[in-house]
Amino acid sequence: MKITPDILYVGVNDHQIDLFEGQYDVPNGMAYNSYVILDSKIAVMDTVDQHFTREWLDNLSVALGGRQPDYLIVQHMEPDHSANITAFLNAYPAAVVVSSAKAFTMMKNFYGSEFEDRRIVVKDGDTLSLGCHTLTFVGAPMVHWPEVIMTWDSADSVLFSADAFGKFGALDAEEDWACEARRYYFGIVGKYGAQVQAVLKKAAALDIRIICPLHGPVLSENLAYYLNLYQIWSSYGVESEGIVIAYSSVYGNTKKAVELLAARLQENGCPKVVVNDLARCDMAEAVEDAFRFGTLVLATTTYNADIFPCMREFIQHLTERGFRGRTVALMENGSWAPMAAKVMKGMLEGCKELVFAEPVVRITSALNDASREQIEQLAGALSKA
């Protein structure tokens, strides 16, 4: 696949995988992207997962058309991109590896060698000439590993963006970019918003017409749309108007309370109400929703003098990723010593710029007139907000 006359796609689609990084459900597979820049000298951008060595090398051979590559540029050391460094160097013994100093240390850890006899160490701002194409390396530490570099090709105005601007899903899957890119971003990159912001500032100074990520499709149209979403996500802004209710329920009573609240919010004209049963939904999608919308309702039971395990896990996902700048409402259920609201609020204490809505809904085993009235009041308060 041609990206430009001189840049070819040589990546692979993985439909064998069920869980990406051992935890993210990927029903439409994954793409491991690799590219070739053909010039007086030839640069290969990253490798692919270990299960696709032969397919990738075959793709690469076709793209090279009998020529020999000069450089393998390693932007990111996660094994889904770096697993075939040794296989590449065995196939092309004259080629040189180009990467950051930290990446070479990781190569020793992963593959037993830092390739001291055939490497070029680069840092932010360094350049590499291929002939007509000059590559400028952009340091992107902690987006989302410390060794990451991105690469800008000034000739074709292409940014090779490592894991940034990636998404779940193989390239032959038809699906909405934003949905799977958002789930990918907040699951994998979300903690490092400040670092993403720093890279976006560097990118603003570059002429970028095409973005080539390591996962997902090449982006070549309406780049402002993708850049704006990354600006919102990395600054923890609110992307869409709406309310997310995340809940767990043991015997169905908390679920009934949530359903009543959702119905009242919809009757009050709330633009979007999303309900996630944390025991059954895709946890990564629930996390995605919490960062997408401006209001979050947490509803759970007191459990072992704490909160239900899936709710604890959910809140931990939020706090680990820098959850901030939202309105949060609490609903608790407890038969004899309800304390879920206290525990949930305590878990969120370290989050910045949260506003806690009133009232806190307190259910003692099952809904009654008092708890129904609290739900009515909370629905009114959230609707006005």
N, C-alpha and C positions, 0 to 999 in steps of 0.2 A: 504494500500500500504506500503510495507516494504522499508525503506530507507537503513537500515542496519538490521542485525538480531534483534537488540534491539530498533531500532527507527522506529516508524510507523507514517504514514501520516493520519491525521484525519480531514483535512480541507474540504471545500465545494466549489462548483462552483455556481456562481450567474449569471443566464441568464435573470433575471428580470430587472436588472439595465440598464438604458440608459446613464446616465451621472455620471461618477465617481467624487466624491467631488463636485458635482453640476455643473461641467463645462467641463469635459473631455469625449468626445464621446467614448464609449466602445462597438462597435457593436458585439464583440465576448465575452462580459461579463467580469467578474472578478473572480479571485480565492482568497479566504480568507484562508490562510494556517495556520494549527495548527498541532503540532506534539506531540508524546508521547515517552518518553524514559523509557523503562522497565528495571529495575534493582532491587536490594534489596529494594530500595526506588524508587518511580515512580514520574517523573516530566512531567507535561503537559506544552507545550510551546504555550502560547497565546490562545485566544479564537477567535470567528468569529463575523461577523455582526449580529445584532439583529434579522434580518429576518430569520436566519437559526439556531436558538437555538435548536430546536428539532432534526434537522438533525445532528448537531454537537454533541450533547449529545449522540445520538444513535451511531454515529461513534466512539465516545470515549468509550462508554460502550462495544462495540464489541472488540476494541483494548485492553481494560483492562482485558477482559476475566474473570470478576468476582472479580478482585482485586480492591483495593482502592488506589487512587492517594495520594501522600504525599504533592506534591508541584504544584502550578500553577505559572509559571514564566511569568510575564508580561513584555515584552520588549518594548512595544510601546503603548501609550494610545489613539491613534485615535480610535473612536468607531467601525470602521470596524474590529478592533482586540480586543478591550477590552469590548465590549458591554455585554458579557456573564460572566463577573467575578462573579456577584452576583448569577446568575443561577448555575454556577459551584459550588460555595461555599454552596449553598442550597442543591445541589445534593450530595456533598461530604463534610459533616460538619467537618471531621477531617483534611482536607487539609489546607495548609498554603500558603499564597500569598508571592511570592518573587519578589521584584522589587526595583527600585531606589527611593530615598527619594522624588524626584520631581514627580515621577509617583503616589506615594501615595497621595500627595497633589491634583493631578488631579483627582484621584478616588473620593475624597471628593467632588470636583466640579461637576463631571459627575454623580456620583452614590450615593452621600450623606454619604459616609463612607470611612475612611482611614484604616479600618480593623485592628485597633491597637491591638486587642486581638489574631490575627492569621496572623501575617506577619513577614517577614524577610527583612530588608532593606539592600541592597547591593550596592557596588560602584565598580569602575574600579579596577580590580585586585583581587577582592574577589572570593572565591571558594565555591563550594557546592558539597559534596560527596554524590553520590547515591549508592555507592558500588564499582562496577568496573568502573563506569563512574564518573569522576570528572569534574564538570562544572566550567569554569573560565569566569567571567563577564568582558566584554569589554565596557567601557564607550564610547558612541557615541553621545554626545550632539550635537544637531542641525543637525543630519542626520535622519530625518529632523525636529524633535521636541527636546526640551531641555532635556526631561526625558529619552531618548532612551538608552537602553543597548543592546548589542549583547551578545551572549553566545557561548563559544567554548567548545566542548566536546573533551577532549584529547584522550579518549579511541578509538573513531571512527573517529577522525580527522574531525569533522563536525563543521562548523560555522553556527549558527542560526543568520542570518544577519539582522533581523528586516525588515525595508522597503528597505534596500539596496539590489541591484541586483534583484529587482522586476520588473514586467512589467504589462502592461494591458493585458487583455484576460484571459478567463477561461482555465483550464488545458486541457479541451477536445477540444480546438480550435487549429487547425493547422495553424501556422503563423510564420513568421520570428521573432526570439527572438530579434535581435538587433533593428529592426524598432520600435517595441512597447516598448522595454526597454528604447530606446533613448528618445522617446516621453514622457514616464513616468518620466525618470530622469530629463530632462530639464524642464518639467512642474512642477514637485513636489519637486525635490531635488536641482535643478540647481543653486539656489542662494548660496548654502552652499558648494561650491567647496573646500574651505580651510578646512572645517571640514571633508569632505570626504577624503581629502588627509591625514589628521591626522589619521583617522581610517585605511586607507590603509597601513600606516607605521606600525601601531600596528599589522595589519593582516599579514604583511610580516614576522613577528617574530614567527608566528604560523604555525604548520603543518596542512594545510587545504586540504582535499581531496574531501569534499562535502560541498556545500553551500545550506542552506535551508532558503530561503527568505519567507516573509509574503505574497507576491504576486508572481504569476508565477511559473514556473517549478523548481524543485530541480535540481541544477547544479552539475554534477558529472564527466563530461568529458571535457577535454580541458579547464581547469579553467584559464589557462594563457590568453586565448582569452577574457574571461569576465573581468578578472582583468585588462588587457591592455585597454579595452574600458573604464572602470571606471577611469583608470589613465588619459586617453586622455580627457574624459568628465570633470572630476573634476579639471583638470589643464587648461581647456578652450583651449585645443589644437585643431588643425585641423585634423579631422578624414579622410576626403576624398577630393580629388581634385575636384573642380567644382565651379560653380557660381550659386547663388540663386538670382532670381529677384522677389521681393515682390512688388505688385502694387495695386493701386485702380484707378478706372476710372469711370467718370460720364457719358460721352456721347460716349465713345469708342475711343477717340483720344489718350489718354495716353496708352490704351491697344494696339493700332496700333504701337505706338512708342516702347513699350516693345516687341512686336512680331518682329519688325524689328531688335532690338538689339539682341534678342535671336537667330534669323536666322543668323546674322552676326557672332556671337560668335561660333555657330556650324560650320559655313563655315570656320572659322579660326582654327577649330580643338580643341576647348575646350572639355575636357573629359566628362563633365557633365554640362548641363544647366537645372536648375529647375525653373519653373515659377509658382508663387502662386498668385492667385487673392484673395486678403485679404477679400473682401466682400463675397466670396463664399466658400473658402477653410476651412478646419479644422485649426483654428488658432494655435492649439498646434502642428500640423504637420509643419506649416510654421515656428514656433519658433524652432522646432527640426532641420529643414533644415538650418536655420541661424547659428546654433551652429555646425552643421556637416561640412559645407563647409567653405572654406577660404575667399570667396569673396561674398559680399552682395550688390545688387543693389536695391535701394529704389526709387520707382517712384510713384508720387501722384500729386494731384491737390491742389492748394490753395483753402481753404474752410473756409468761415467766418473769413478771415484774419488769418487763421491758416492752418491746414492740414486736410485731410479727416479723419473722426473719426476712421475708422478701421485701418488706417496707424498709427494714434496716439496710439491706443491700442497696435498694434504690437510692436512699438518701446518701449513702456512702459514695455511690457513683456521682451524685451531684456535687457533693462537697469536694471530692477528689478533682473535679474538673472546674472548680472555681465558680460555682453557681452564685449568681449575684443579680441585683437590680430587678427583683421581681416582687409581686404581691403574693403572700403565702397565707392560705387559710387552713385551719386544722379541724379535723373531726376525730373524736376518739370514742371507743366502745370498751366498756369494762363492767363485769358483773358485780364485783365487790370492791375493787380498789383501782378505778380507772386512773392511769397515769401516762397513757400513750402520748397525749398532747405535750406534756412536760418533756418527755424523752425526745420527741421529734423536734421540738423547739430547741432543746439543748444541743442536739446534733447539728443544727443549723446556725449556732451562735457565731461560728467563725466566718460565715458568709457575709459579704458586704452588701449594703444598700437594700436589705430586705425590709418589706413592710408587712407586718402581720395583721390580717384582717380580723375583725370582731363581728359577731361573737365566735368563740370556740364552741363547736357543737359537741355536747356530751350525751352519749347514749349509754344507758345502763341496761345492757342485755338486748332490749328491743326498743323500737321507736315508741314513744308515748307523746302525749300532747305537748309536753315541755320541749322535747327534742325536735318535734316537728316545727314548733314555733321558732326555735333557734335556727333551723334550716331555712325557714322563710326569711328570717332576718338576715342571715348570711347571704342568701340569694339576692336579696335587695341591695345589700352593701356591695357585693361583687359586681352586680349589674350596673350600679351607679359608677363604680370605679372604672 
